[in-house]
Amino acid sequence: MALAVATGLALTLAISPSTASAAVGTGAAAPAAGTSQATWHLSDYEQRVCLPAGQSNFTYFIAFVAGSWSSPLHVDMHGLPEGTDWGLPHPIAPGSNGDRYVGMAWVAMTLPPLDFGEYRAEMTLTDGVVTQSMPVLITIQEQWGCSPW
């Protein structure tokens, strides 16, 4: 549990307005004809987790959102390794964070035992008109923790 809390704090610190795209409403998919650009933004900062090989691992990824939205935002995950057990949070209710990125949805999962390597996936967020994505990198290695050295 302490490990999960520490990871969440590290991700919260790693994805702040200074490290994420500061412009709300940019990076969004083109809206359908007759609609406008999104007034919200899912951070497109790559979230990473590094876990030990050969065992099942619990982890989570967080949707950091800035801006305002008048429709519920729905979260989804794509490209997770086969056998991953995960659940989606409830839609994010209409609201506003101004220009501050706030962790609005946590997607918890249990990964099956995986071979050494990198596994790429993505989190998406949609208001039903615009869909935005955030890259996810799962690195399976000798031990737990992403170390720069």
Backbone hydrogen bonds, N-H to C=O, Kabsch-Sander energy under -0.5 kcal/mol:
donor,donor_aa,acceptor,acceptor_aa,energy
5,V,1,M,-2.3
6,A,2,A,-2.7
7,T,3,L,-2.3
8,G,4,A,-2.3
9,L,5,V,-2.4
10,A,6,A,-2.4
11,L,7,T,-2.6
12,T,8,G,-2.4
13,L,9,L,-2.4
14,A,10,A,-2.3
15,I,11,L,-1.7
16,S,14,A,-0.7
19,T,16,S,-1.3
20,A,16,S,-2.8
24,V,22,A,-0.7
26,T,23,A,-1.1
29,A,131,T,-0.9
35,T,32,A,-1.8
41,H,66,A,-2.5
43,S,41,H,-0.5
43,S,64,F,-2.8
47,Q,135,P,-2.1
49,V,137,L,-2.0
51,L,139,T,-2.7
53,A,141,Q,-2.4
54,G,114,L,-1.6
55,Q,52,P,-0.6
57,N,111,L,-1.7
59,T,109,M,-2.6
61,F,107,V,-1.7
63,A,105,A,-3.1
64,F,62,I,-0.8
65,V,63,A,-0.6
65,V,102,V,-2.4
66,A,41,H,-2.1
67,G,98,G,-2.8
68,S,39,T,-2.2
69,W,95,G,-2.5
73,L,92,I,-2.2
74,H,126,T,-2.9
76,D,124,T,-2.1
78,H,122,E,-2.6
84,T,81,P,-1.7
85,D,110,T,-2.6
86,W,84,T,-0.6
87,G,108,A,-1.3
92,I,73,L,-3.0
93,A,91,P,-0.6
95,G,69,W,-1.4
97,N,67,G,-3.1
98,G,67,G,-0.7
100,R,97,N,-1.7
102,V,65,V,-2.0
104,M,63,A,-3.1
104,M,102,V,-0.8
105,A,63,A,-1.0
107,V,61,F,-3.2
107,V,105,A,-0.5
108,A,106,W,-0.7
109,M,59,T,-2.8
110,T,85,D,-2.8
111,L,57,N,-3.5
111,L,109,M,-0.5
117,G,140,I,-2.1
119,Y,138,I,-2.9
121,A,136,V,-2.4
122,E,78,H,-2.4
123,M,134,M,-2.6
124,T,76,D,-3.0
125,L,132,Q,-2.4
126,T,74,H,-1.9
127,D,130,V,-1.7
132,Q,125,L,-2.7
134,M,123,M,-2.6
136,V,121,A,-2.6
137,L,47,Q,-2.6
138,I,119,Y,-2.8
139,T,49,V,-2.9
139,T,137,L,-0.6
140,I,117,G,-3.3
140,I,138,I,-0.5
141,Q,51,L,-2.7
141,Q,139,T,-0.5
145,G,50,C,-2.6
147,S,145,G,-0.8
